[in-house]
């Protein structure tokens, strides 16, 4: 089973960031407990580096295993498909 890491780059007061976090905490963590989820403040040095490196133009920026998956919102069904696909590939 492959390791899956999701990174959400957030900004203060962002409604879409809060919606994504609800999906991560309410649906992804309970159904995929082996998935690691990290939250990074977009205003932090690390957040700014990731935003620049991935060309993120709107919040949240969502990375899956270090690759840009989405920005400005989150499609839960596509995320679940991506997680299942990565986990099926094996270590």
Residue, then its C-alpha position, 0 to 999 in steps of 0.5 A: x500500500x502506498x503512502x498518501x499525504x494530503x497538504x492543504x495550504x490555507x489562508x485565514x478566513x477562507x471559506x473554501x479552506x474550511x470546507x476542504x478541512x471538513x471533508x478531510x476531517x469528517x470523511x477522509x480521515x475516518x475512511x482512510x485512516x492511513x492518509x496523512x493530512x497536513x495543514x500549512x498556513x499560506x502566509x507562512x514561509x513554507x506556505x509561500x514557498x509551496x504557493x510559488x512552487x506550484x503556481x497556486x492562484x487561489x485558496x486552498x491549494x491542495x497537494x497530494x503526495x507533493x503534486x498540485x491536485x486542486x486550488x480554489x476548492x475541492x471535488x471530494x469524489x475526485x479526491x477519493x478516486x485519487x486516494x484509492x488509485x494511489x493506495x492500489x499502486x502499492x508501496 
